[in-house]
Amino acid sequence: MSQESGGKAKAKINLNRVSMPKQPADTRRQTFGEVALGYSAEDAAREAARCIECKARNCVAGCPVAIDIPEFIAAVKSGDLAGASRVIKRTNALPGICGRVCPQESQCEAVCTLAKKKAPVAIGRLERYVADWELGHHPAPEASASPPTGRKVAVVGSGPAGLTCAAELARLGHAVTIFESLHVAGGVLMYGIPEFRLPKSIVQAEINYVKSLGVIIELDAVIGKTLTIDELLADGFNAVFVGTGAGLPLFLNIENENACGVYSANEFLSRVNLMKAYRFPEVDTPLKVGKEVAVIGGGNVAMDAARCAVRLGASVTVVYRRGREEMPARIEEIENAEEEGVAFLFLTNPIKFDINDQKWVSGMVCQKMVLGEPDASGRRRPVPVESSEFTLAIDMAIVALGTRPNPLIARSTPDLAFASRGTVVADEATGLTRKKAVWAGGDIVTGSATVISAMGAGKTAARDIDRYLASL
């Protein structure tokens, strides 16, 4: 329809998604500095301008913490970055973290109207840009805190679920104390995700924001040892949220898996990330890294472990029992690993570790696999190929097969209900457990999942805790 006939000229849709610059592979192999460099102001303006401001607002429904994405992007378009930051912070206390590690490609961006044209707006990159701008400019926060209610809530664990739950409850006027077992707050954000993907200065800055809301953080407090959940309730807390994650590693259960040089990804990444082993001897954490390293697994944790080992001087092979298409890791993390020189051995399953006279791992016996019928996860089940065994020469292995919750909470709180894999039984819609006044969310309920899904669970529980406190 022409403008002369009374219609309005339709704007042409821009499908040219703005890429984010990153360090060259040869450079980043030598450093733990952040790989993705973030948008410039010009990049952010060009990408924000691609949003067509559709009425459907599918992106908001696709966000586990319900950020008003069209509103914050509109503020970026107009140059109002302080306004964009306030919009995001209404529902997300950790935007600098989410903008870096949230799998937007399978959530908000997956349902963007432009995703139908295979060019969704880069929502995560814009969120990161706004969050980084806010950290550097400190705009005045939106006045939204509620008056004190006189109610007290204990949050167990300072990972993404706990931090989000605490921030939401503090905004609602409740007095919140987080109990963290480690010597630094942040949970998996500090010990699990490498510096080159999530700088720890960003994590601590956003934890400081949560503290600015009035949240108190008690470190070196192991709930289940230092105090129990029942003791927290008896000490005057009106409600407890459990967000202790899933930090107990799973293993292959094969011969010689306890040999020297075989790490769980949890131990390896904790030594590298939380304890800064890559800066030894400047720090006090030594970490012996082999020359030929195998990483077993295909998720984001496996990619993190492989890319850390590369930076520590190893030649790394990722061994995965399914094919590339079945890998649960984010595509960009797989591509980054490949660019950095990580090799991949697909349809391969370890069946035994060989050891030398010093009981140190010297090889990994593997078996080739083929994909059969789908299993309970919906992915095709790997089936061994007879007489296909071979040995991969290695001097170190990192097992990254997933995790389950530490049993400490289960042992110290017998009247909580637990599922077969040690996860807490909690109502999906509210986070309420089967124990009065106790909620749970994140990996301790779902098993290993994403940072943003844990944040969504913390937010959901906070709403129901607020409802409960109002009834007292």
Secondary structure by P-SEA (a helix, b strand, c coil): cccccccccccccccccbbbbbccccccccccccccccccaaaaaaaaaacccccccccccccccccaaaaaaaaaaacaaaaaaaaaacccccaaaaaccccccccccccccccccccccaaaaaaaaaaaaaaaccccccccccccccbbbbbccccaaaaaaaaaaaaabbbbbbbbcccccccccccccccccccaaaaaaaaaaaaaabbbbbccccccccccaaaaaaacccbbbbccccccccccccccccccccccaaaaaaaaccccccccccccbbbbbbcbbbbccccaaaaaaaaaaaaaccbbbbbbccccccccccaaaaaaaaaaccccccccccccccccccccccbbbbbbbbbccccccccbbbbbbccbbbbbbccbbbbcccccccaaaaaaccccccccccccccccccccccccccccccccccccccaaaaaaaaaaaaaaaaaaaaac
